[in-house]
């Protein structure tokens, strides 16, 4: 499995991972709309997943997953969601990891193929939707919320999560293609 797609230099890879983690954090912090759910819960509509998917597309499964997970986890720790930070680290890592793994699987990576980009981005986004909804249900159930309250919370969270996934895929793929073109013109190693 290919771990990264930008450089053979681990310092460069770690720097790019940190840069993408910072972009995930900034996008989560500044480009969001918080939405209240039943029972005092909350969810967000925003652009964080765009940069999580972009991390997987640009950096591959491991470095992209680390960027998405760490950036999102830092937001949780700094933004008042600290109790969900460990789960966020794992679920956002999984989203970017799956995206990067599908896109960069095989010899030399296959990020040249648009269908593979679409499948990778959609798979990553939908996997996060499933993980987020499942953990939301589990957290609400463990907290002792009655089933009608849990269902009311999920009735808000499911459509918001699906919109976030669609935004991520529609924005991240063209953005990746533009960045890839610019990197190639600058003679930066890519794939």
C-alpha positions as CSV (number, residue, x, y, z in Angstrom):
1,X,0.0,0.0,0.0
2,X,1.3,3.4,-0.9
3,X,1.5,5.6,2.3
4,X,1.9,8.9,0.6
5,X,1.8,10.6,-2.8
6,X,3.7,13.8,-2.6
7,X,7.3,13.1,-1.5
8,X,9.8,10.5,-0.6
9,X,11.1,12.8,2.1
10,X,9.5,12.1,5.5
11,X,10.1,15.7,6.6
12,X,8.1,17.0,3.6
13,X,5.3,14.5,4.3
14,X,5.1,15.5,8.0
15,X,5.1,19.2,7.1
16,X,2.3,18.7,4.5
17,X,0.4,16.6,7.0
18,X,0.6,19.4,9.6
19,X,-0.4,21.9,6.9
20,X,-3.5,19.9,6.0
21,X,-4.3,19.3,9.7
22,X,-4.2,23.1,10.2
23,X,-6.5,23.6,7.2
24,X,-9.0,21.1,8.6
25,X,-8.9,22.9,12.0
26,X,-9.4,26.3,10.4
27,X,-12.2,25.1,8.1
28,X,-13.9,23.5,11.0
29,X,-13.6,26.5,13.2
30,X,-14.5,29.3,10.8
31,X,-16.7,27.7,8.1
32,X,-19.5,26.1,10.1
33,X,-23.1,26.6,11.1
34,X,-24.0,24.9,14.5
35,X,-27.4,23.3,14.5
36,X,-29.2,22.3,17.8
37,X,-30.8,18.9,17.9
38,X,-33.4,17.5,20.3
39,X,-32.4,16.8,23.9
40,X,-29.7,19.5,23.9
41,X,-27.5,18.0,21.3
42,X,-25.8,19.7,18.4
43,X,-24.3,19.1,15.0
44,X,-22.6,21.3,12.4
45,X,-23.0,22.1,8.7
46,X,-19.7,23.2,7.3
47,X,-16.6,22.7,5.1
48,X,-14.4,20.6,7.4
49,X,-15.1,17.4,5.5
50,X,-13.9,19.1,2.3
51,X,-10.4,19.3,3.7
52,X,-10.6,15.9,5.2
53,X,-11.4,14.3,1.8
54,X,-8.8,16.6,0.2
55,X,-6.2,15.3,2.7
56,X,-6.9,11.7,1.6
57,X,-6.8,12.7,-2.1
58,X,-3.5,14.7,-1.8
59,X,-1.6,12.8,0.9
60,X,-2.8,9.2,0.6
61,X,-4.3,7.0,3.2
62,X,-1.9,7.3,6.2
63,X,-0.7,10.9,6.0
64,X,-4.2,12.1,4.8
65,X,-5.9,10.2,7.6
66,X,-3.5,11.7,10.1
67,X,-4.2,15.2,8.8
68,X,-8.0,14.8,8.9
69,X,-8.0,13.1,12.3
70,X,-5.6,15.4,14.0
71,X,-7.1,18.6,12.6
72,X,-10.6,17.6,13.6
73,X,-9.5,16.3,17.0
74,X,-7.8,19.6,17.7
75,X,-11.0,21.5,16.8
76,X,-12.9,19.3,19.3
77,X,-10.4,19.9,22.0
78,X,-10.3,23.7,21.4
79,X,-13.9,24.2,20.4
80,X,-15.9,22.8,23.3
81,X,-16.4,19.3,22.0
82,X,-13.6,17.7,24.0
83,X,-15.6,14.6,25.1
84,X,-15.9,13.6,21.4
85,X,-12.3,14.3,20.5
86,X,-11.1,10.6,20.6
87,X,-14.0,9.4,18.5
88,X,-13.5,12.3,16.0
89,X,-9.8,11.4,15.7
90,X,-10.7,7.9,14.7
91,X,-13.7,8.6,12.4
92,X,-12.1,11.5,10.5
93,X,-8.9,9.4,10.1
94,X,-11.0,6.6,8.7
95,X,-12.8,8.9,6.3
96,X,-9.5,10.2,4.8
97,X,-7.8,6.9,5.0
98,X,-10.5,5.1,3.0
99,X,-10.5,7.9,0.4
100,X,-6.7,7.8,0.1
101,X,-6.5,4.1,0.1
102,X,-9.0,3.7,-2.8
103,X,-7.5,6.6,-4.8
104,X,-3.8,5.6,-4.3
105,X,-4.2,1.8,-4.3
106,X,-2.1,-0.2,-6.8
107,X,1.3,0.4,-8.3
108,X,2.2,4.0,-8.5
109,X,-1.2,5.3,-7.5
110,X,-4.2,5.8,-9.7
111,X,-5.1,9.4,-8.9
112,X,-5.1,10.1,-12.6
113,X,-8.5,8.4,-13.0
114,X,-11.5,10.5,-12.4
115,X,-13.8,7.5,-11.6
116,X,-11.4,6.4,-8.9
117,X,-11.3,9.9,-7.4
118,X,-15.1,9.9,-7.3
119,X,-15.4,6.4,-5.8
120,X,-12.6,7.2,-3.2
121,X,-14.2,10.5,-2.1
122,X,-17.7,9.2,-2.0
123,X,-16.6,6.0,-0.1
124,X,-14.7,8.1,2.4
125,X,-17.6,10.6,2.9
126,X,-20.2,7.9,3.3
127,X,-18.1,5.8,5.7
128,X,-17.8,8.9,7.9
129,X,-21.6,9.4,7.7
130,X,-22.2,5.8,8.9
131,X,-19.6,6.2,11.7
132,X,-20.9,9.5,12.8
133,X,-24.5,8.5,12.9
134,X,-23.6,5.2,14.7
135,X,-21.5,7.0,17.4
136,X,-24.2,9.7,17.8
137,X,-26.8,7.0,18.4
138,X,-24.5,5.1,20.8
139,X,-23.6,8.2,22.8
140,X,-27.2,9.2,23.1
141,X,-28.3,5.7,24.2
142,X,-25.4,5.4,26.7
143,X,-26.4,8.9,28.1
144,X,-29.9,7.4,28.8
145,X,-31.9,9.4,26.3
146,X,-35.2,7.8,25.5
147,X,-35.7,6.4,22.0
148,X,-37.9,9.2,20.8
149,X,-35.3,11.8,21.7
150,X,-32.5,9.8,20.0
151,X,-34.7,9.5,16.9
152,X,-35.4,13.2,16.9
153,X,-31.6,14.0,17.2
154,X,-30.8,11.6,14.3
155,X,-33.6,13.2,12.2
156,X,-31.5,16.4,12.3
157,X,-28.1,14.8,12.2
158,X,-28.6,12.5,9.2
159,X,-29.6,15.1,6.6
160,X,-26.9,17.5,7.9
161,X,-24.3,14.8,7.7
162,X,-25.3,13.8,4.1
163,X,-25.2,17.5,3.0
164,X,-21.7,17.7,4.5
165,X,-20.7,14.6,2.6
166,X,-22.0,15.9,-0.7
167,X,-20.3,19.3,-0.2
168,X,-17.0,17.5,0.6
169,X,-17.1,15.4,-2.6
170,X,-18.3,18.2,-4.9
171,X,-15.7,20.6,-3.7
172,X,-12.7,18.4,-2.9
173,X,-12.4,16.6,-6.2
174,X,-12.1,19.7,-8.4
175,X,-9.9,21.4,-5.8
176,X,-7.6,18.3,-5.8
177,X,-7.4,18.4,-9.6
178,X,-6.5,22.0,-9.6
179,X,-3.8,21.5,-6.9
180,X,-2.4,18.5,-8.6
181,X,-2.1,20.4,-11.9
182,X,-0.3,23.3,-10.1
183,X,2.1,20.8,-8.3
184,X,2.9,19.1,-11.6
185,X,3.6,22.5,-13.3
186,X,5.9,23.4,-10.4
187,X,7.7,20.0,-10.8
188,X,6.7,18.8,-7.4
189,X,6.7,15.0,-7.2
190,X,3.2,13.7,-7.3
191,X,2.3,10.0,-7.5
